[in-house]
Every structure is written in C-alpha cells, then in structure tokens.
Amino acid sequence: MLLFFLIALLSFLLQLILPWWSMMIAAFVISFFFGKKSSYVFFAGFFGCAVVWLLMEMYVHLSRGDLMTGRIAALLTLPGTAILYATTLLIAGVAGGISGLAGFYLRQI
C-alpha cells in the first residue's frame, strides 16, 4: 500500500511540472528502491499511475468542459468520451505497471 501511495504522490508532483511520461519515471524509481515482489510492484505502478491520470483527466474535463474531450473522441470515431477516458486510463496504468516492473527487475540484476 505504501508503494502505491508513493508512486501516486510522486507521479502527481512530477505531472505538475513535467510531461505526461514523468509518471513512468516515478513508478520506475519508487519500484527500484522500495519494490519487494514483482506482482505487487506491477499493480502498485498500474493503479498509482492510473489514479493520477484519472484525477488529471477529471481536472481537465471539469475546468474546460467536454469541448476538448468531445473533439478528441469524435476525431477517433468513438461513441462517447467515457470510452476515451477508459482507454487512456488503461494505457496510463499499463505504462506505469511496466515501468514499475522495469525498475524492480533492474534492481534484481
């Protein structure tokens, strides 16, 4: 549980000043130093990055309305913005989980 909160907190702080991929750096570094088990590291990275991404998505959606997300969903020919949110949430989670695993396995070497 501590690993999840550390990844989420560092990802959020890095997202404020760096690009979107900074959450993968956070998952990598935290998993390198604090990871104990590969399955736990993957799920902590997955959910830590996915929760931060969801919070950022909701912030953009609530502050700017459905204008941008609606246009992106129309551009990708998606029936609605909910599928767009779910897809990006899944991508962010998998990216965080894999980067967490990479940090964990690098320490094993």
C-alpha positions as a Markdown table, in Angstrom:
| # | Residue | x | y | z |
|---|---|---|---|---|
| 1 | Met | 0.0 | 0.0 | 0.0 |
| 2 | Leu | 2.9 | 2.3 | 0.7 |
| 3 | Leu | 4.3 | 1.7 | -2.7 |
| 4 | Phe | 1.0 | 2.7 | -4.3 |
| 5 | Phe | 0.8 | 6.0 | -2.4 |
| 6 | Leu | 4.5 | 6.8 | -3.1 |
| 7 | Ile | 4.1 | 6.2 | -6.8 |
| 8 | Ala | 0.8 | 8.2 | -6.9 |
| 9 | Leu | 2.2 | 11.1 | -4.9 |
| 10 | Leu | 5.5 | 11.4 | -6.9 |
| 11 | Ser | 3.6 | 10.9 | -10.2 |
| 12 | Phe | 1.2 | 13.8 | -9.3 |
| 13 | Leu | 4.0 | 16.1 | -8.3 |
| 14 | Leu | 6.0 | 15.3 | -11.4 |
| 15 | Gln | 2.9 | 15.8 | -13.6 |
| 16 | Leu | 2.7 | 19.4 | -12.4 |
| 17 | Ile | 6.0 | 20.4 | -13.9 |
| 18 | Leu | 7.0 | 17.7 | -16.4 |
| 19 | Pro | 5.2 | 16.0 | -19.4 |
| 20 | Trp | 2.8 | 13.1 | -19.1 |
| 21 | Trp | 5.5 | 10.4 | -19.3 |
| 22 | Ser | 7.0 | 11.6 | -16.0 |
| 23 | Met | 4.7 | 9.2 | -14.1 |
| 24 | Met | 6.7 | 6.3 | -15.6 |
| 25 | Ile | 9.9 | 7.8 | -14.1 |
| 26 | Ala | 8.2 | 7.9 | -10.7 |
| 27 | Ala | 7.0 | 4.3 | -10.9 |
| 28 | Phe | 10.5 | 3.2 | -12.1 |
| 29 | Val | 12.4 | 5.0 | -9.3 |
| 30 | Ile | 10.0 | 4.1 | -6.5 |
| 31 | Ser | 9.8 | 0.5 | -7.5 |
| 32 | Phe | 13.6 | 0.3 | -7.8 |
| 33 | Phe | 14.1 | 1.4 | -4.3 |
| 34 | Phe | 11.0 | 0.0 | -2.5 |
| 35 | Gly | 9.7 | -2.9 | -4.6 |
| 36 | Lys | 9.5 | -6.2 | -2.8 |
| 37 | Lys | 7.5 | -8.5 | -5.1 |
| 38 | Ser | 7.0 | -8.3 | -8.9 |
| 39 | Ser | 3.2 | -8.7 | -8.9 |
| 40 | Tyr | 2.8 | -6.1 | -6.2 |
| 41 | Val | 5.1 | -3.7 | -8.0 |
| 42 | Phe | 3.1 | -4.1 | -11.2 |
| 43 | Phe | -0.2 | -3.5 | -9.6 |
| 44 | Ala | 1.1 | -0.6 | -7.5 |
| 45 | Gly | 2.5 | 1.0 | -10.6 |
| 46 | Phe | -0.6 | 0.3 | -12.6 |
| 47 | Phe | -3.1 | 1.7 | -10.1 |
| 48 | Gly | -0.8 | 4.5 | -8.9 |
| 49 | Cys | -0.4 | 5.9 | -12.4 |
| 50 | Ala | -4.0 | 5.2 | -13.4 |
| 51 | Val | -5.4 | 7.1 | -10.4 |
| 52 | Val | -3.2 | 10.1 | -11.0 |
| 53 | Trp | -4.1 | 10.0 | -14.7 |
| 54 | Leu | -7.8 | 9.8 | -13.8 |
| 55 | Leu | -7.5 | 12.8 | -11.5 |
| 56 | Met | -5.7 | 14.8 | -14.2 |
| 57 | Glu | -8.4 | 13.8 | -16.7 |
| 58 | Met | -11.2 | 14.9 | -14.4 |
| 59 | Tyr | -9.5 | 18.2 | -13.7 |
| 60 | Val | -9.2 | 19.0 | -17.4 |
| 61 | His | -12.7 | 17.9 | -18.0 |
| 62 | Leu | -14.2 | 19.9 | -15.2 |
| 63 | Ser | -12.1 | 23.0 | -15.8 |
| 64 | Arg | -12.6 | 23.2 | -19.6 |
| 65 | Gly | -15.8 | 21.2 | -20.1 |
| 66 | Asp | -16.4 | 18.5 | -22.6 |
| 67 | Leu | -15.1 | 20.6 | -25.5 |
| 68 | Met | -11.7 | 19.1 | -25.9 |
| 69 | Thr | -12.5 | 15.5 | -24.9 |
| 70 | Gly | -15.6 | 15.5 | -27.2 |
| 71 | Arg | -13.5 | 16.6 | -30.1 |
| 72 | Ile | -10.8 | 14.0 | -29.5 |
| 73 | Ala | -13.5 | 11.3 | -29.2 |
| 74 | Ala | -15.0 | 12.5 | -32.4 |
| 75 | Leu | -11.6 | 12.5 | -34.1 |
| 76 | Leu | -11.0 | 8.9 | -33.0 |
| 77 | Thr | -14.6 | 8.0 | -34.0 |
| 78 | Leu | -15.5 | 6.9 | -30.5 |
| 79 | Pro | -19.2 | 6.9 | -29.5 |
| 80 | Gly | -18.5 | 9.0 | -26.3 |
| 81 | Thr | -16.0 | 10.4 | -24.0 |
| 82 | Ala | -16.3 | 7.6 | -21.4 |
| 83 | Ile | -14.6 | 5.2 | -23.8 |
| 84 | Leu | -11.9 | 7.7 | -24.4 |
| 85 | Tyr | -11.4 | 8.1 | -20.6 |
| 86 | Ala | -11.3 | 4.3 | -20.1 |
| 87 | Thr | -8.8 | 3.8 | -22.9 |
| 88 | Thr | -6.4 | 6.4 | -21.7 |
| 89 | Leu | -6.7 | 5.2 | -18.2 |
| 90 | Leu | -5.8 | 1.7 | -19.3 |
| 91 | Ile | -2.8 | 3.0 | -21.3 |
| 92 | Ala | -1.6 | 5.0 | -18.3 |
| 93 | Gly | -2.0 | 2.1 | -16.0 |
| 94 | Val | -0.1 | -0.4 | -18.2 |
| 95 | Ala | 2.7 | 2.1 | -18.8 |
| 96 | Gly | 3.0 | 2.6 | -15.0 |
| 97 | Gly | 2.9 | -1.1 | -14.3 |
| 98 | Ile | 5.6 | -1.9 | -16.9 |
| 99 | Ser | 7.9 | 0.9 | -15.8 |
| 100 | Gly | 7.5 | -0.3 | -12.2 |
| 101 | Leu | 8.4 | -3.8 | -13.2 |
| 102 | Ala | 11.4 | -2.4 | -15.1 |
| 103 | Gly | 12.7 | -0.7 | -12.0 |
| 104 | Phe | 12.1 | -3.7 | -9.9 |
| 105 | Tyr | 13.9 | -6.1 | -12.3 |
| 106 | Leu | 16.8 | -3.7 | -12.8 |
| 107 | Arg | 17.5 | -3.9 | -9.1 |
| 108 | Gln | 17.4 | -7.7 | -9.3 |
| 109 | Ile | 20.3 | -7.6 | -11.8 |
